[in-house]
Amino acid sequence: GAGVSQSPSNKVTEKGKDVELRCDPISGHTALYWYRQSLGQGLEFLIYFQGNSAPDKSGLPSDRFSAERTGGSVSTLTIQRTQQEDSAVYLCASSFASGTYEQYFGPGTRLTVT
Amino acid sequence: QKEVEQNSGPLSVPEGAIASLNCTYSDRGSQSFFWYRQYSGKSPELIMSIYSNGDKEDGRFTAQLNKASQYVSLLIRDSQPSDSATYLCAVERRDDKIIFGKGTRLHILP
């Protein structure tokens, strides 16, 4: 596609429910990143994929968070038993490879946990 | 010391003037540096990348890199109200991880 796409754009869920957030990177980009941004805050790194493997999962806040990537393309970020502190904008970015290459961001998913 | 530091601002600059945004980083092995612009409620948008010491110009934007001082800056000439946004500095660590600063809020005064 022309750019990184994410779905849904907005998600409201009740505390304790599970949610899945989807990211479709730019075609040909092998690296994919997930970030979280709370209101008025900076970007918080969650996880990145090179192909289908995740060399760095150090940013995942807890074991309620998991992510996978299949076919070197689409990635899903799953949050189990959501808590109110999980409310944030979840951003996905992709690049040709890790490190040196510029990252391009999707529009984000705004998650609200009530 | 934070890995990537930026003054949070807000930085207020009159329309038509030069806006200067600064960023310092801690990893001497960093090789790649990026500036992103983020409008309120939107996702970050890449403006510039710079890899070598010196200046890199693109339209009204100039990125400056000084690896010896571990300092990278972004100059915006002829500032416009549409330049009002948060500017994020991003630095590649030697382990390939990209670290973002918390951003500087820029306000261009009409």
Contacts between the chains, C-beta under 8 A, distances in Angstrom:
chain1	res1	chain2	res2	distance
A	33	B	98	7.6
A	35	B	100	7.9
A	41	B	102	7.3
A	42	B	88	7.4
A	42	B	100	6.1
A	42	B	101	6.9
A	42	B	102	3.6
A	42	B	103	5.9
A	43	B	44	7.4
A	43	B	88	7.1
A	43	B	100	4.4
A	45	B	97	7.5
A	45	B	98	8.0
A	45	B	99	7.7
A	45	B	100	7.7
A	48	B	97	7.7
A	56	B	97	6.3
A	91	B	43	5.6
A	91	B	44	7.6
A	98	B	96	4.7
A	98	B	97	7.9
A	99	B	32	6.6
A	99	B	92	5.1
A	99	B	96	3.3
A	99	B	97	7.6
A	99	B	98	7.2
A	100	B	31	7.0
A	100	B	32	4.8
A	100	B	51	7.6
A	100	B	92	6.3
A	100	B	96	7.8
A	102	B	34	6.2
A	102	B	46	5.1
A	102	B	49	5.3
A	103	B	34	7.6
A	103	B	46	7.2
A	103	B	90	7.7
A	103	B	98	6.5
A	104	B	46	6.5
A	105	B	36	8.0
A	105	B	43	4.2
A	105	B	44	5.1
A	105	B	45	7.2
A	106	B	43	6.4
A	107	B	42	7.7
A	107	B	43	5.5
A	108	B	43	5.1
